[in-house]
């Protein structure tokens, strides 16, 4: 949990996060949350009434602080989407809780911020067709559980097939990443598939889950990307979407290391990539 504050510190040290570009989310509307998640599940979590089995599946002990952090993170993804609509590109310092389904949590995920924010965009008419591009090393199974039967919100998951969850969801678009994949192999898969997916589905909004558990030193990853590989992945995804004038909202996804400063650094690669793309676009436009 320390990685979130450490990420902010890292980005300030890099000069990427400043007072001018920092935005804090307002408290989350429970109506917005319940438009996506089961009302009873939401209420039981907020009241601390989840069963031991449900808490075990999530992997986090309940506390009032956890409730506040969870709600604030989901609200942050909604704010990130609104900023992306306004500016074209925005990045969250949290988010990517893609294992949570409509009425359950799992894998350190309580509510699915991507699902909540995507539904909020579509329901408000701010977007007609949303693609959720998920490059976390684990399948975004919870996101698929929300949208397997929808044509206007499509989850796309590049994930290590030999990894959690043991039983994968069917639905959406799934691209298997072989165990042990290196930088070159990963980027070859991504560059071969992403343009085709964007051309085929013609979205008008993108969520990008940039999990760093693809890193070679991640405790739970089984994929062997270096720092340079993660940076190249993030820059490619963002550049490709921005070139098509697609508003893109980025979240950090998973990343696991006993040394949390190392995880924070890996997560900062997303923001470094976004900053590079942002500077290049604004330089080209003469802004």
ABEGO torsion letter per residue (X at the ends): XAAAAAAAAAAAAAGABBAAABBBBBBBBAAAAAAABBAAAAAAAAAGABBAAAAAAAGBBBBAAAAAAAAAAAAAAAAAAAAAAAAGBBBBABEGBAABBAABBBGGBABBAAAAAAAAAAAAGABABBBBBBABABBBAAAAAAAAABAABBBBBBBBABBOBABBBBEEBBBBBBBGBBAAAAAAAAAAAAAAAAAAAGBABBBBBBBAAABAABAAAGBABBAAAAAAAAAAAAAAAAAAGBBBBBBAEBBBBABAAAAAAAAAAAAAAAAAAAAAAAAAAGX
